[in-house]
Amino acid sequence: MHTLPIQIRFSDIDGVGHVNNVKYSDYFDVGRLHYFKEALGRAPDWGGGQTLVLVHTEANYRRPTFLYDAIEVQTTVVEIGERSVHMQQRIVDARGVVRVEGASVLSTFDRETGQSFPMPDEWREKIRQFEAGRLG
């Protein structure tokens, strides 16, 4: 599982004093970006060409997070489809207590054609190698 420390900012805090639930999607986005940057050896090219786009997200909020909590986002790929990648993520604190669990699906997308395309074998293999390297 890929792990990335998250800096909580004052602007992430709501009127009740904890991280606003909407901010967790930002944390998950950053986790996915760094996951693909390491797994594929580069960040996805969202500016053009062939890339991945987010098509589904869900989150389960387990415990609140506060301004001075030390947290990290953990990210892993659980399935690679013909044209998609299914991911699971967690926000955990320094003791390993899960604050939020999330799942997402990203689809391949070609900006020039506006269509999805079959997952390149190179991407598929790099993700599999990255996951295997993290498990072993």
N, C-alpha and C positions, 0 to 999 in steps of 0.2 A: 504494500500500500504506500503510495506517494504521500509524503507529509510536508506541509508548509506552514510555518508560523504565521499568524495573522496579528497585525497591529490593530487594536480597537481604537477608534478615534472618538473624540468627544462628540462629534456630530452623529455618531452611530447610536447614541444613547437617546431614549425617548423620555417622556415626562414621568414615567414610573421609575426611571433610573436604571433600566437594563437595555441591552442591545435590542433595537427595534427589529421585529421579525423580518422585515423587508431587507435588512442589511445582510442577512445570511445568504441570500441569493448572490450578493456581490462577493462574499467570501468564497462561495462555491465556484463562481466564475473565475476568480483568481486561481483557485486550486486546479480547475480544469486547464486553464491556460498554462500553468507551470508544469502540469502533468504532461501535456502534449509537447511542450517545449523540450522536456527531458526525454520523453519516449520516442518522439520522431526526430529529435535533434534540431528542431526549429519550431517556432510558434506557428500555428495555423495562419494562412494568409487570408485575413478577412477583407483585404482591400481588393482582391480580384482573383481570378483563376479558380482552381478547385480547392475547396475547403470543407469544413464541417460547420453546421449550424445547429443551434439548440432547438429541438422540436417538442420536448416534453420535460417538465420538472415536477417534483413533488418534495415535500418536506414534512417531517414530524418533529415538532418542538418538544424536547424532553425536559429541559431545565433552563432557567434564565441565565444569561451571561451579563456580567457587569463590567464597568469601565476598566477596572484594574485586574481583571482575570487574564491569565495567560492561556491563550487558546491556539489551536492549530487546526487546519483542515486536512483531512485524510481522504485520498482519492484513489479509486481503483476501477479498472474496466472489468465488468463481470460477463459481458457477452459482446462478440463482434458479429454483426449480421451481414447480410449481402450488401447493404447500403447504410448501415447504422452502427453506432457504438453505444452500448448501454453501460452506464457508470453508477457507482454508489459512492457516496461521500458522507463524512461525519465531521462535525465540529466537536472537538474534545478539549478538556482542560488539562492542566499540568498533571493531574492525578489520573488521567485517562477516563474521567467521567464524561459520558456522551451528553452534549448539550442539544445538538440537532442532528438528525439523520436525513439524508437526501438521496434522491435518485434522479437520473436524467437520461435522456436519449438525445444523441446528436446524429444528424443525417449528413451524408455527403451532399455537397451542393456545388454546382458549376455556375459561377456568376455570369459567364458568357451565354450559356444556354438557358439558365434559369431552372435547370433540372437536376435531380440527383443522378449519381452515376455509381457503378459498382465500386466497392471499396478496393483501392489499389492493393495488390499483393504486398508491395513494399510497406505500406502503412500497417496492414494486418500483421506482418511478420515482426516489424519493429515493436508494435504494442505487445505481442505475445512474448518476445524476448525480454522486454522491459518488465512485464509482469512476472515472468519466470525468474529473472534475475533478482527481483525483490522478494520472491518467496524462498529462494534458495539461499 
